[in-house]
């Protein structure tokens, strides 16, 4: 599924006509590359590809000061149909397709003992920091009157990370039990 298309077509539907820089700024401000699989660096290329396919169309050109002229795009009827398909796929697909570097490292990485515990503690702290950051971002969105559905995306991220923290607590306990068993048995 092309998450960049979903984002661009969705923005053009909900916000209205926009130029590529506005779309890119929205992607950067929401950090969607990190959590949503949208490649910020390829947004302009994707917009041009969608124009060639008739999903978006230029509606005007804008120039502010000495900046280069920017093409403002709107979504076409065909783009609306594509958005409905992408949205349905995204909201009904429950298959897990994310890469799991932690799982690969634990199964095949050959790291054990104190080195593993150190790396997992470091990762746990980074996740805890991310939970705090998302919570603060969510609170700011609420204060600015952002619609609840949009705010709920940040809450969903917090809950995903909270599940990771729970797993970290469990693996820490498992490693402690394993270490204790080795010490007592050896």
C-alpha positions in Angstrom: 0.0 0.0 0.0 1.3 3.4 -0.9 1.1 5.5 2.3 2.4 8.6 0.5 -0.5 8.5 -1.8 -3.0 8.0 1.0 -1.5 11.0 2.9 -1.5 13.3 -0.2 -4.9 12.4 -1.4 -6.3 12.6 2.1 -4.8 16.0 2.7 -6.1 17.4 -0.6 -9.6 16.1 0.4 -9.7 17.3 3.9 -7.6 20.5 3.7 -8.3 21.5 0.1 -5.9 22.5 -2.7 -2.2 22.6 -1.6 1.2 22.9 -3.1 3.9 20.3 -2.6 5.8 22.3 0.0 2.7 22.5 2.2 2.2 18.8 1.9 5.9 18.2 2.8 5.7 20.5 5.8 2.7 18.6 7.1 4.6 15.4 6.7 7.6 16.8 8.6 5.5 18.4 11.3 3.6 15.1 12.1 6.8 12.9 11.7 4.7 10.6 9.5 7.9 9.2 8.0 8.8 7.7 11.4 5.4 6.1 12.2 3.5 6.1 9.0 5.8 4.8 6.3 5.5 8.0 4.3 8.8 8.9 2.5 9.0 12.6 2.9 11.9 12.8 0.4 9.8 11.3 -2.4 6.6 13.3 -1.9 7.2 15.6 -4.8 8.0 12.7 -7.1 4.8 11.0 -5.9 2.7 14.1 -6.6 4.0 14.3 -10.1 3.3 10.6 -10.7 -0.2 11.1 -9.4 -0.7 14.0 -11.7 0.4 11.8 -14.7 -2.1 9.2 -13.6 -4.9 11.8 -13.3 -5.3 11.5 -9.5 -4.4 15.1 -8.8 -4.5 18.2 -11.1 -2.8 21.5 -11.0 -5.3 24.3 -10.3 -3.0 27.4 -10.1 0.5 28.6 -9.6 1.5 30.7 -6.6 4.6 32.8 -6.1 5.5 34.6 -2.8 8.2 37.1 -3.1 11.4 35.8 -4.7 10.5 32.2 -4.0 10.0 29.9 -6.9 6.5 29.5 -8.2 4.6 26.6 -6.6 2.0 24.6 -8.3 -1.2 24.1 -6.2 -2.9 20.7 -6.7 -6.4 19.5 -6.1 -7.7 15.9 -6.1 -9.6 14.7 -9.1 -12.7 12.4 -9.1 -10.3 9.5 -10.0 -8.1 10.5 -7.1 -11.2 10.4 -4.8 -11.8 6.8 -5.9 -8.2 5.9 -5.3 -8.4 7.5 -1.8 -11.4 5.5 -0.9 -9.6 2.3 -2.0 -6.5 3.2 -0.1 -8.4 4.3 3.0 -10.4 1.0 3.1 -7.2 -1.0 2.7 -5.5 0.8 5.5 -8.4 0.7 7.9 -9.3 -3.0 7.3 -5.9 -4.6 6.9 -4.8 -6.3 10.1 -1.7 -8.1 8.7 1.5 -7.0 10.4 3.9 -5.9 7.8 6.4 -3.9 9.8 10.0 -4.9 9.9 11.0 -6.1 13.4 14.7 -5.5 13.9 14.5 -6.3 17.6 13.1 -9.8 16.8 15.8 -10.4 14.2 18.5 -9.3 16.6 17.2 -11.4 19.5 16.8 -14.5 17.3 19.9 -14.3 15.2 22.1 -11.5 16.6 24.1 -13.6 19.0 24.1 -10.9 21.7 23.8 -12.1 25.3 24.4 -11.3 28.9 25.2 -7.8 30.1 25.6 -6.5 26.6 22.1 -7.5 25.7 20.7 -6.1 29.0 22.5 -2.8 28.4 21.1 -2.4 24.9 17.6 -3.3 26.0 17.7 -0.8 28.9 18.9 1.8 26.4 16.0 1.0 24.1 13.5 1.0 26.9 14.6 4.4 28.0 14.3 5.7 24.4 10.8 4.3 24.2 9.8 5.9 27.5 11.1 9.2 26.2 9.0 8.8 23.0 5.9 8.0 25.1 6.4 11.2 27.0 7.0 13.2 23.8 3.8 11.8 22.2 1.8 12.6 25.3 3.1 16.2 25.3 2.3 16.5 21.5 -1.1 15.1 22.1 -1.8 17.6 24.9 -0.8 20.5 22.6 -3.1 19.2 19.8 -6.0 19.0 22.3 -5.2 22.6 23.5 -5.2 23.8 19.8 -8.6 22.3 19.2 -7.5 19.6 16.7 -10.3 17.1 16.0 -10.4 14.1 18.3 -9.8 11.6 15.6 -6.5 13.3 14.7 -5.5 13.4 18.3 -6.4 9.7 18.7 -3.5 8.9 16.3 -1.1 10.2 18.9 -2.8 8.2 21.6 -2.6 5.1 19.5 1.1 5.6 19.2 1.4 6.0 22.9 -0.4 2.7 23.5 1.8 0.9 21.0 4.9 2.2 22.8 3.3 1.3 26.2 3.0 -2.3 25.0 6.7 -2.2 24.1 7.5 -1.0 27.6 5.5 -3.9 29.0 7.4 -6.3 26.9 10.7 -4.8 28.0 9.7 -5.3 31.6 8.9 -8.9 30.9 12.2 -9.6 29.0 14.1 -7.9 31.8 12.5 -10.3 34.3 13.2 -13.2 32.0 16.8 -12.3 31.7 17.2 -11.8 35.4 15.6 -15.3 36.0 17.9 -16.9 33.4 20.9 -15.2 35.0 19.9 -16.4 38.4 19.4 -20.0 37.3 22.8 -20.0 35.6 24.4 -18.6 38.7 22.7 -21.1 41.1 23.2 -24.0 38.7 26.9 -23.3 38.0 
